[in-house]
Amino acid sequence: MESRRVLMEHLQNVMPVHDDSAPLNTGVLRPTTEDLLKECPRFRVLVIGQSGVGKSTLISQTFGVKQAVAEDDEPGEADIGKELISLQNDRFVLHDSKGFEPAEHNNYSSVKTFVENRKHQPNIKDQLHAVWLCFRTPLVSHGECLMERSAERFLREDIGVIGDIPTIVVFTKYDRLLVSLQLQRVSNPGSAAEEYLEKHCIKPIQEFTGNPGLTHLTVSCEDGEHRQGLEKLIELTYEKVNAAFGSQLGIPSPVSVVTQMAQRVSPRLKVEGSIAVGKQRYWRALTSGANFWDHTILECLSVIHTDIVSVWNFNDPSQYLYSTEFRELMMNLVGTIDSSAPRLPRTDGTSKICESGASLLTLPFKAGLGLVQWVHEAYRRLWVT
C-alpha cells in the first residue's frame, strides 16, 4: 500500500493532464478496442423494479459510479426511453423502469413497447444487451409481498416479450432477511434463508413465468458482512450476454467486451477481457509479424497498453494511465515480472523492430510459437497475482 501511495504521488507530480478522452494511435497499428467500440461503445441494460428496491445502489456499485443521469435530465417522472449515463463510467447506458406500480397504468405498456422497439434495432449498439428484473426480498412476517399484481401479470402474460434478451431476476436487500432471521435466533440463518427464498421468491417467479430455468440470484448492496452478489450478478450477466451475442471465428463480440469494460466488480472478467482482446490481433502477429512490420517496440507496446487500459476502464479523467510517463514506468516494470522470461532487446523510439536480429519478425516459426506459449503461461501465472 505504501509503495502504491508513493507511485501515485510521483504520477501526480510528473504527469500532464490530458484533455482528450483517448490517446491517439496513428498508422496501421490501431488498438483492437478502437474497432470494437465503434460497433458498440456502451453496454445497454434495462433495470425494472419498483421504487425502493435498491436499483440506484445496485447500479452505482456494479459500475462504480455515483449516479447515472440523462444528459437533458429534468425533475419529474422517470422515462424508460431516456439514456442514463455517468461521467465516471462511459461504457454503460442505463434504462430505468420504476416497475409496475399500482397507480402507473401507462408504465405497463410502455415497458413492453420499449423492449419491442429495442429488439428490432438494426445496430447492436442500440439493442438491449441485458435486462435485470429487480424484486425486494420480502419479509412475510412484516406483511410484505414479493411483487404487485401488475408485475405478476407481466410475468404471467408478457415475459415472452423479452424473448432471448439476457435476463436475470435479482432479489435485492437479501441482508434484511438474514438480519431478521438472526434476530429470531434461528440456529442456522444461512440455511433457513435459502429455504425461505425458495418458498417465497423463487417458486412464485417460476410459477408466474412457467420457466423453471430463469436465472436468479440474491444481492445485498449495503456495506458490511452481508454485502454479496454483485460480482456473481455481473458474471452471470456476462455469461448470458456472451451466449446471446456470441463470437465469430474466435473474435470476441463487441457486446461481450464492452460488458467486461463497463463492470467494475469482477477483476476476473477484466483479465479475461484483456486476454481475449490481445488474442484477436497481437498473439497471431507474434508469428506472422504482419501488423508489427516496420514499427518500434514502443509503438507496438503502446497499442497493447491502450487496449489493456481500455478494458480495465478505470475512472481516470486526467488520463494518467495513457501518459508517456506511465507507459515508461510499465516498460521498466516488465523486466521484474519474470527473471527467466525471454527478453527482447531494448530499443529507443526510432529503432524499428525489423532492424533487430533478435526481433519477432526474424524469429523462426517454431521460436515464435514458443514465445506464444511463454506469453500464455505468463498470463496464467499473473492471473493469480
Secondary structure, DSSP 8 states (H G I E B T S, - for coil): -HHHHHHHHHHHHH-----SSS----TT---HHHHHHHH--SEEEEEEE-TTSSHHHHHHHHHT-S--EETT--SSS--TTS-EEETTEEEEEEEEE----TT-HHHHHHHHHHHHHHHT-SSGGGS--EEEEEEE---GGGT--S--HHHHHIIIIIGGGGTTS-EEEEEE-HHHHHHHHHHTT-S-HHHHHHHHHIIIIIHHHHHHHT-TT--EEE-B-SSSTT-B-HHHHHHHHHHHHHHHH--BTTB--HHHHHHHHH--S-HHHHHHHHHHHHIIIIIHHHHH-TTTTT--HHHHHHHHHHHHHHHHT---TT-GGGSHHHHHHHHHHHHHH-TTS-------SS--GGG-TTSGGGS-HHHHHHHHHHHHHHHHHHHH-
